[in-house]
Amino acid sequence: MNSFTDHYQLKQVNGKSKMKKAFCEPGNTSFCPPIALACAFGLKDGQKLEVTRTEENGGNVSFSALHEINACFASGALHPGDLKAMTAKIMVKVLEQLSAGLKSETKSVKALKAMDKKMSKLKKK
């Protein structure tokens, strides 16, 4: 495997495993980190959040506002496992974006250090 696939798989594993462990009491909308994360990172610019499930579990559901998610979760129509799966996908995307940003910053820092090293050598001459 190359480093790209290693990093991609690491982000997927971290995003999914952390979300599996997240507190998510059925019906509790007053304190539900998966709902907070999904809304903070997923409901932007009119986007909808999509929960994919089998037909026997109610079929796919999409949400466009926090109050819709809260109502569905409070009624029990949205299972904590489905909520966590949706939020895990969102968090993997967020981790990918952060990783890309950090990668470009790292390249910039390396370039500045190399230039600094070159300039200090020139000053010594």
C-alpha positions in Angstrom: 0.0 0.0 0.0 1.1 3.5 -0.6 0.9 6.3 2.0 -2.2 7.8 0.4 -4.3 4.7 0.9 -2.8 4.2 4.4 -3.8 7.8 5.4 -7.3 7.4 3.8 -7.9 4.1 5.6 -6.7 5.6 8.9 -9.1 8.5 8.6 -12.0 6.1 7.8 -11.1 3.9 10.8 -10.7 6.9 13.2 -13.9 8.6 12.0 -15.9 5.4 12.3 -14.5 4.0 15.5 -14.8 7.3 17.4 -18.4 7.7 16.3 -19.2 4.1 17.4 -18.1 5.0 20.9 -19.9 8.3 21.0 -22.6 8.8 23.6 -26.0 8.5 21.9 -28.9 7.7 24.3 -32.0 6.7 22.3 -34.5 9.5 22.3 -32.3 12.0 24.1 -32.0 15.1 22.0 -30.9 17.5 24.8 -27.4 15.9 24.8 -26.5 14.0 21.7 -23.0 14.6 20.2 -23.7 12.8 16.9 -26.7 15.1 16.2 -24.5 18.2 17.2 -21.7 17.1 14.9 -23.9 16.1 12.0 -25.6 19.5 12.1 -22.4 21.5 12.7 -20.5 19.9 9.8 -23.3 18.5 7.6 -26.1 21.0 7.4 -24.3 23.8 5.4 -25.6 25.9 2.5 -28.9 24.1 2.3 -27.4 20.6 2.2 -29.5 17.7 3.3 -28.3 14.8 5.5 -29.1 11.4 4.1 -29.6 8.3 6.3 -29.4 5.2 4.2 -31.2 2.1 5.6 -32.9 -1.0 4.3 -36.6 -0.9 3.5 -37.4 -3.1 6.5 -35.8 -0.5 8.8 -37.8 2.3 7.3 -35.9 3.1 4.1 -33.8 6.1 3.4 -34.5 9.4 5.2 -33.2 12.9 4.5 -33.1 15.8 6.8 -32.6 19.5 6.0 -32.9 21.0 9.5 -32.0 20.3 13.1 -35.6 20.2 14.3 -36.4 17.4 11.8 -33.5 15.2 13.1 -34.5 15.9 16.7 -38.1 15.0 16.1 -37.3 11.8 14.3 -34.7 10.8 16.9 -36.9 11.6 19.9 -39.8 9.6 18.4 -37.5 6.6 18.0 -37.9 6.5 14.2 -34.2 7.3 13.9 -32.1 4.6 15.5 -28.8 5.6 17.2 -26.9 3.2 15.0 -28.3 4.9 11.8 -27.5 8.4 13.3 -23.9 7.4 14.1 -23.4 5.8 10.6 -24.5 9.1 9.0 -22.4 11.2 11.3 -19.3 8.9 10.8 -19.5 9.6 7.0 -19.6 13.3 7.7 -16.7 13.2 10.1 -14.6 11.1 7.6 -15.1 13.9 5.1 -14.1 16.6 7.6 -11.0 14.6 8.5 -10.1 14.4 4.8 -10.4 18.1 4.4 -8.4 18.8 7.5 -5.7 16.4 6.4 -5.5 18.1 3.0 -5.1 21.5 4.6 -2.5 20.3 7.0 -0.6 18.6 4.2 -0.4 21.9 2.3 0.7 23.8 5.4 3.4 21.2 6.1 4.8 21.7 2.6 4.9 25.5 3.2 6.6 25.1 6.5 9.3 22.8 5.0 9.9 25.3 2.2 10.3 28.2 4.7 12.7 26.1 6.8 14.8 25.3 3.7 14.9 28.9 2.7 15.9 29.9 6.2 18.7 27.4 6.2 19.9 28.7 2.8 19.8 32.3 4.0 21.8 31.4 7.2 24.5 29.7 5.1 24.7 32.8 2.9 25.1 35.1 6.0 28.0 33.0 7.3 30.0 33.5 4.1 
